């Protein structure tokens, strides 16, 4: 059998080892050190907008600490995009709060501003004003930020951006991860850059970054002994992993360019196939890193399904994956409120994520082309 083509595998740039070696040479293998500090500076320099980054063990940890700092607690409600990965919603439950899920916009796939406002109005009518809103830039596509921010400001509800998939994406020239009170980044192995496992919480104020670091290092008070006045967490990124991140930041724009080139490849590949729509920017306001290029198959045109195509790829040892199953359809969240129609559900039923790694070779693309060329839509 031919070698596996992965959906999105890690892609080293070559500069990572010098920073890892430096950490070993100086015996800085703990969750602090020069690599952690410099990695945070590199993130801040890339994002700009006077934002502050704290390197953590995962994007999920970052979201957890963001919600804590926004005062989310037991019985509170937090609005969350339904069409996303479960890590966007799980930290709400960590705190004993209640996720309130909102459907997607048909064109943008991210949170629908229309249903967001309907959800807020209804929760307020029921005497439960949401404590925060979590919007996701899905598959690297920026959400409809003007409309969403207008609603957040209108109702005075803080915004948290789940930018786990969108580092390098921008909306009207402003980087994703810089619009909200907080934003989270992910450096998991499948993301556009990786630290093996890791993430970051992006804050709007220096004090928020300091609080994030305090909470992520077990919330130890300033005292000569171990004293704790708050519950803390073991969420800080190690200096070794941060060394990988420093090397990865040096090739970030190159990785974005490569993923966008993959998207162009798929656009051309499917250009004459009426049944397939390649998820793309709705206008020049949106600039996606195209972390994962995704398609939908129109069942009014084709009798074949996303699972049929997934099977065809699997026969050739090529990994693909269905789009996210909406959170309001997940057993663990079945009792949570939901506002919307069936946009997210239809995307799940019709969609497929295609191999999109920045290390896709021309030979890989030839194999992908052959599967599509032989598939009867």
Backbone torsions as a table, in degrees:
resi	resn	phi	psi	omega
1	UNK	NA	145.1	178.7
2	UNK	-68.3	159.8	-177.8
3	UNK	-62.9	155.1	-177.1
4	UNK	-71.5	134.3	167.6
5	UNK	-101.2	116.6	-174.6
6	UNK	-87.8	157.6	178.3
7	UNK	-62.5	-46.6	-177.6
8	UNK	-164.9	94.1	-175.7
9	UNK	-101.7	159.0	179.2
10	UNK	-58.5	148.4	-177.9
11	UNK	-137.8	100.8	-178.6
12	UNK	-76.1	148.6	-177.1
13	UNK	-96.9	-16.0	179.4
14	UNK	106.4	-20.2	-178.0
15	UNK	-95.9	-2.6	-173.9
16	UNK	-67.1	-37.6	-172.1
17	UNK	-64.0	-31.7	-178.5
18	UNK	-64.5	-35.5	179.3
19	UNK	-76.8	-35.9	175.6
20	UNK	-64.6	-44.6	179.5
21	UNK	-62.2	-39.2	178.0
22	UNK	-60.5	-40.4	178.1
23	UNK	-64.2	-42.2	177.7
24	UNK	-65.7	-42.6	-178.2
25	UNK	-60.7	-33.9	-178.8
26	UNK	-100.8	5.8	177.9
27	UNK	60.4	29.3	176.3
28	UNK	-95.7	81.5	-179.4
29	UNK	-111.2	8.6	-179.1
30	UNK	-91.9	178.6	178.3
31	UNK	-77.5	43.6	172.3
32	UNK	-161.6	161.5	-179.0
33	UNK	139.3	178.0	-174.5
34	UNK	-61.0	-39.8	-178.2
35	UNK	-62.1	-40.4	178.5
36	UNK	-62.1	-47.7	-178.7
37	UNK	-62.6	-45.8	-176.9
38	UNK	-72.0	-32.1	176.7
39	UNK	-64.7	-43.5	177.4
40	UNK	-62.1	-41.2	178.4
41	UNK	-63.2	-40.6	179.5
42	UNK	-63.2	-40.4	177.6
43	UNK	-64.4	-46.2	-179.2
44	UNK	-63.4	-40.5	178.8
45	UNK	-65.4	-33.9	179.5
46	UNK	-73.3	-44.9	-176.5
47	UNK	-73.4	-37.6	-175.4
48	UNK	61.0	-148.7	179.3
49	UNK	59.2	22.4	178.3
50	UNK	56.1	45.7	178.5
51	UNK	-102.0	160.8	-175.4
52	UNK	-128.5	128.6	-174.7
53	UNK	-112.1	135.8	172.9
54	UNK	-117.5	121.3	-177.0
55	UNK	-78.2	128.4	-174.6
56	UNK	-130.4	177.5	-174.4
57	UNK	-75.8	-18.6	179.5
58	UNK	-167.2	163.2	172.8
59	UNK	-67.0	-32.0	177.7
60	UNK	-63.2	-43.0	176.4
61	UNK	-60.4	-39.5	179.7
62	UNK	-62.3	-44.9	179.2
63	UNK	-64.3	-40.7	177.8
64	UNK	-56.7	-47.6	-177.8
65	UNK	-71.2	-30.0	175.5
66	UNK	-63.8	-46.3	-178.5
67	UNK	-65.7	-37.3	176.4
68	UNK	-59.7	-45.8	-177.5
69	UNK	-70.3	-20.2	175.4
70	UNK	-88.3	4.2	174.2
71	UNK	80.5	18.7	179.5
72	UNK	-71.9	131.5	-178.4
73	UNK	-143.6	-168.8	-174.6
74	UNK	-58.0	129.3	176.5
75	UNK	84.5	-10.6	176.5
76	UNK	-70.4	164.8	177.6
77	UNK	-118.7	139.3	178.0
78	UNK	-129.2	126.6	178.0
79	UNK	-80.1	135.6	-176.6
80	UNK	-140.4	141.4	172.4
81	UNK	-58.8	133.8	-179.7
82	UNK	-78.4	-37.9	-176.2
83	UNK	-84.2	87.7	-175.5
84	UNK	-167.4	179.2	173.9
85	UNK	-81.8	152.7	-174.3
86	UNK	-60.3	-24.0	179.9
87	UNK	-63.4	-19.4	176.4
88	UNK	-72.0	-22.0	-175.1
89	UNK	-112.8	-27.2	-175.2
90	UNK	-55.1	-43.4	-178.8
91	UNK	-62.1	-23.3	174.7
92	UNK	-61.5	-44.5	179.9
93	UNK	-69.8	-31.5	177.3
94	UNK	-52.7	-36.6	-173.3
95	UNK	-91.2	4.5	-178.5
96	UNK	75.6	13.6	179.0
97	UNK	-90.5	174.6	-174.0
98	UNK	-115.2	120.9	174.4
99	UNK	-73.2	137.5	173.3
100	UNK	-116.8	113.4	-170.1
101	UNK	-93.8	143.7	-177.9
102	UNK	-125.9	139.6	-178.5
103	UNK	-69.8	173.2	-177.4
104	UNK	-99.1	161.7	169.4
105	UNK	-81.1	140.0	-174.7
106	UNK	-62.5	-37.7	-176.2
107	UNK	-84.9	-42.7	-173.0
108	UNK	-88.6	-22.5	-179.2
109	UNK	72.6	-14.5	179.8
110	UNK	-93.4	-173.5	-172.6
111	UNK	-50.9	130.0	177.6
112	UNK	-76.5	118.5	176.1
113	UNK	-58.5	-36.3	-179.8
114	UNK	-60.2	-51.0	-178.0
115	UNK	-75.4	-24.6	174.4
116	UNK	-61.2	-47.9	-178.7
117	UNK	-68.2	-37.7	176.3
118	UNK	-59.5	-43.6	179.4
119	UNK	-62.4	-45.3	-179.3
120	UNK	-61.4	-47.7	-178.6
121	UNK	-60.7	-40.4	-178.7
122	UNK	-70.8	-39.1	179.3
123	UNK	-67.0	-39.0	177.8
124	UNK	-64.3	-41.3	178.0
125	UNK	-59.4	-30.5	178.6
126	UNK	-93.8	17.8	175.5
127	UNK	62.7	34.7	178.5
128	UNK	-135.6	72.1	178.0
129	UNK	-65.1	125.8	-178.5
130	UNK	-60.0	144.0	-179.3
131	UNK	-84.0	-21.6	-178.9
132	UNK	-163.1	163.0	175.7
133	UNK	-125.6	129.0	177.5
134	UNK	-109.5	113.6	177.1
135	UNK	-107.7	143.8	-177.3
136	UNK	-115.3	136.1	171.4
137	UNK	-93.7	87.1	-167.0
138	UNK	-71.8	133.4	178.9
139	UNK	55.5	21.4	-179.8
140	UNK	95.3	-6.2	-177.9
141	UNK	-83.4	121.7	178.1
142	UNK	-61.8	141.9	175.5
143	UNK	-73.8	175.0	-178.6
144	UNK	-81.3	79.4	-165.4
145	UNK	-69.6	-35.9	179.0
146	UNK	-58.6	-49.8	-177.5
147	UNK	-66.3	-41.6	-177.6
148	UNK	-68.8	-42.4	178.6
149	UNK	-65.3	-36.7	177.3
150	UNK	-60.4	-41.7	179.0
151	UNK	-68.4	-43.0	178.2
152	UNK	-58.5	-44.0	-179.7
153	UNK	-68.8	-38.6	-179.5
154	UNK	-59.7	-40.5	-176.6
155	UNK	-103.8	3.5	177.9
156	UNK	54.4	54.8	177.1
157	UNK	-120.5	126.1	-177.8
158	UNK	-67.7	145.8	-178.9
159	UNK	-105.0	134.8	171.5
160	UNK	-115.8	125.9	177.6
161	UNK	-93.5	123.5	168.3
162	UNK	-87.4	95.7	-178.8
163	UNK	-103.5	26.6	-177.3
164	UNK	-57.3	-32.3	-175.0
165	UNK	-106.7	4.0	-165.8
166	UNK	-125.0	19.7	176.1
167	UNK	-62.4	123.0	-176.9
168	UNK	100.8	-9.2	174.7
169	UNK	-87.6	159.6	-180.0
170	UNK	-150.4	157.1	177.5
171	UNK	-125.0	119.0	-176.7
172	UNK	51.4	40.3	175.5
173	UNK	83.7	-4.5	178.9
174	UNK	-103.0	133.7	-174.1
175	UNK	-65.6	138.3	169.5
176	UNK	-60.6	141.0	-175.7
177	UNK	99.9	1.8	-178.7
178	UNK	-123.9	6.8	-176.4
179	UNK	-93.0	-32.7	-172.2
180	UNK	-91.1	172.4	171.7
181	UNK	-60.9	-38.7	173.5
182	UNK	-135.3	158.9	171.3
183	UNK	-145.9	148.5	177.4
184	UNK	-115.3	144.8	175.2
185	UNK	-119.2	152.6	176.3
186	UNK	-124.4	138.1	175.6
187	UNK	-121.6	35.8	174.6
188	UNK	-60.1	165.4	-173.8
189	UNK	-60.7	-22.9	-177.7
190	UNK	-97.0	0.1	-175.0
191	UNK	-81.4	176.9	-172.2
192	UNK	-64.7	-34.5	162.4
193	UNK	-131.8	159.0	-174.2
194	UNK	-134.5	154.0	168.0
195	UNK	-118.8	24.3	-171.6
196	UNK	83.6	-67.6	167.6
197	UNK	-142.4	141.3	-179.4
198	UNK	162.3	173.8	178.8
199	UNK	-166.1	-173.0	177.3
200	UNK	-153.1	147.9	171.4
201	UNK	-106.5	122.1	179.4
202	UNK	-97.3	126.2	-175.6
203	UNK	-118.0	163.8	-179.9
204	UNK	-93.4	-15.2	-176.6
205	UNK	-134.3	150.2	177.7
206	UNK	-60.1	-37.4	-178.3
207	UNK	-65.0	-32.8	178.3
208	UNK	-68.6	-39.7	176.4
209	UNK	-62.7	-44.6	179.3
210	UNK	-60.2	-41.1	179.1
211	UNK	-65.6	-38.8	178.6
212	UNK	-61.0	-45.8	-179.6
213	UNK	-64.9	-40.9	178.1
214	UNK	-59.4	-50.4	-178.4
215	UNK	-66.9	-33.7	-175.7
216	UNK	-80.7	-6.8	178.0
217	UNK	-118.7	42.3	173.7
218	UNK	70.6	15.3	172.8
219	UNK	51.4	50.5	179.7
220	UNK	-82.8	125.2	178.9
221	UNK	-69.9	160.4	173.7
222	UNK	-74.0	100.7	-178.6
223	UNK	-160.0	155.0	179.2
224	UNK	-70.9	-12.5	179.0
225	UNK	-120.4	175.9	178.2
226	UNK	-79.7	108.7	179.6
227	UNK	-132.0	138.7	-175.6
228	UNK	-137.1	121.7	177.7
229	UNK	-101.9	-10.8	178.0
230	UNK	-134.4	158.9	174.2
231	UNK	-72.4	130.5	-179.9
232	UNK	-114.9	175.6	-175.6
233	UNK	-138.9	154.0	178.0
234	UNK	-98.2	72.7	-169.2
235	UNK	-116.1	4.0	-174.0
236	UNK	-77.8	145.5	177.7
237	UNK	-76.1	143.0	179.4
238	UNK	-76.3	156.2	179.8
239	UNK	-66.4	-28.7	177.0
240	UNK	-67.0	-51.4	179.9
241	UNK	-63.3	-37.0	177.6
242	UNK	-64.0	-30.1	175.5
243	UNK	-63.5	-40.2	174.7
244	UNK	-60.8	-43.2	-179.6
245	UNK	-61.0	-39.3	178.3
246	UNK	-60.9	-42.7	177.9
247	UNK	-66.4	-37.2	-179.6
248	UNK	-68.9	-36.2	178.8
249	UNK	-62.0	-27.0	179.6
250	UNK	-68.6	-20.3	-178.5
251	UNK	-118.0	15.2	-174.7
252	UNK	-58.7	-50.7	-177.5
253	UNK	-63.9	-34.7	175.6
254	UNK	-62.4	-40.3	178.9
255	UNK	-66.5	-39.8	176.3
256	UNK	-61.1	-45.9	-179.3
257	UNK	-61.2	-39.2	-179.4
258	UNK	-67.8	-39.6	179.8
259	UNK	-70.6	-35.8	176.7
260	UNK	-67.1	-33.9	175.6
261	UNK	-65.9	-37.0	175.1
262	UNK	-60.3	-42.6	178.9
263	UNK	-60.7	-42.4	177.7
264	UNK	-62.4	-37.4	176.9
265	UNK	-59.7	-45.5	-179.2
266	UNK	-69.9	-36.9	177.2
267	UNK	-58.4	-43.7	178.6
268	UNK	-68.8	-40.7	-177.5
269	UNK	-60.8	-38.6	-175.9
270	UNK	-100.3	7.2	-172.3
271	UNK	-60.0	-29.8	-178.7
272	UNK	-104.5	10.9	-180.0
273	UNK	-106.9	101.6	-171.8
274	UNK	-62.2	-30.1	-174.3
275	UNK	-75.4	-13.3	-173.6
276	UNK	-111.4	134.1	174.0
277	UNK	-117.5	126.6	177.5
278	UNK	-91.8	123.2	-178.0
279	UNK	-62.5	118.5	-174.1
280	UNK	-140.5	170.8	178.9
281	UNK	-63.2	138.7	179.9
282	UNK	-76.7	-26.0	-179.9
283	UNK	-160.5	178.5	-179.6
284	UNK	-71.7	-8.7	174.6
285	UNK	-65.2	-26.3	-174.4
286	UNK	-104.3	132.5	175.1
287	UNK	-129.9	106.9	-176.3
288	UNK	-97.7	141.9	171.6
289	UNK	-74.2	-8.3	-177.7
290	UNK	47.6	51.6	177.3
291	UNK	-49.0	-51.0	171.2
292	UNK	-125.6	124.1	171.8
293	UNK	-78.2	129.1	-175.2
294	UNK	-127.3	151.1	179.8
295	UNK	-129.6	161.2	167.1
296	UNK	-124.7	148.0	178.9
297	UNK	-110.0	120.3	-178.0
298	UNK	-75.4	112.6	-175.3
299	UNK	-76.7	-10.3	173.6
300	UNK	-78.2	-15.3	-178.9
301	UNK	-107.9	-39.0	-176.3
302	UNK	-119.2	141.3	174.4
303	UNK	-83.2	-12.9	179.7
304	UNK	-80.7	151.5	-175.7
305	UNK	-113.7	171.2	174.9
306	UNK	-60.6	-34.0	179.4
307	UNK	-72.0	-31.1	174.3
308	UNK	-63.2	-44.3	-179.8
309	UNK	-69.0	-37.9	177.0
310	UNK	-59.6	-41.6	178.7
311	UNK	-66.2	-39.0	178.4
312	UNK	-62.5	-40.9	176.6
313	UNK	-67.3	-42.0	-177.7
314	UNK	-61.6	-34.7	178.3
315	UNK	-61.7	-24.3	179.4
316	UNK	-103.9	16.5	177.0
317	UNK	62.0	41.3	178.6
318	UNK	-118.4	124.8	-177.2
319	UNK	-82.9	129.1	167.4
320	UNK	-130.8	175.5	-177.0
321	UNK	-153.7	140.2	174.8
322	UNK	-60.8	157.6	172.4
323	UNK	-64.4	164.5	-177.2
324	UNK	-58.2	135.8	171.1
325	UNK	-76.0	125.1	-175.0
326	UNK	-55.2	145.7	-176.7
327	UNK	-63.7	-33.7	-177.3
328	UNK	-72.3	-8.6	175.3
329	UNK	-100.8	-1.6	-179.0
330	UNK	-81.3	137.3	-179.9
331	UNK	-53.6	-37.6	-175.7
332	UNK	-69.1	-21.2	-177.9
333	UNK	-115.4	18.8	-170.8
334	UNK	-63.0	-22.9	-177.3
335	UNK	-97.1	4.3	-176.9
336	UNK	-84.6	148.5	178.4
337	UNK	-63.2	149.5	178.8
338	UNK	-141.1	136.8	178.8
339	UNK	-125.3	121.7	179.3
340	UNK	152.0	-163.6	178.4
341	UNK	-117.3	-123.5	-177.8
342	UNK	-127.1	26.5	-178.5
343	UNK	-62.3	-52.7	-179.2
344	UNK	-61.8	-39.5	-179.7
345	UNK	-64.7	-41.6	178.9
346	UNK	-66.7	-38.1	176.3
347	UNK	-61.7	-43.3	177.7
348	UNK	-61.1	-40.8	-177.2
349	UNK	-73.0	-24.0	-173.2
350	UNK	-111.7	-11.2	-166.8
351	UNK	-102.1	161.7	178.3
352	UNK	-150.4	135.9	172.8
353	UNK	-91.0	133.9	-175.7
354	UNK	-106.4	158.3	179.2
355	UNK	-53.9	125.6	-170.7
356	UNK	-136.0	11.3	-177.0
357	UNK	-60.0	146.2	178.6
358	UNK	-68.6	-9.3	177.8
359	UNK	-102.1	17.3	173.4
360	UNK	-62.1	132.0	179.9
361	UNK	-96.4	169.6	175.5
362	UNK	-62.5	-36.0	177.0
363	UNK	-65.4	-38.9	176.1
364	UNK	-59.5	-44.8	-178.0
365	UNK	-65.9	-34.1	176.6
366	UNK	-63.8	-41.4	178.5
367	UNK	-66.0	-39.8	177.0
368	UNK	-64.2	-44.0	178.2
369	UNK	-57.5	-42.9	-177.6
370	UNK	-63.8	-37.8	178.4
371	UNK	-63.1	-47.6	-178.9
372	UNK	-66.2	-40.8	-178.6
373	UNK	-63.2	-30.6	-178.1
374	UNK	-95.1	-3.7	-177.7
375	UNK	-89.5	128.6	-178.0
376	UNK	-90.8	98.6	178.6
377	UNK	-76.3	NA	NA
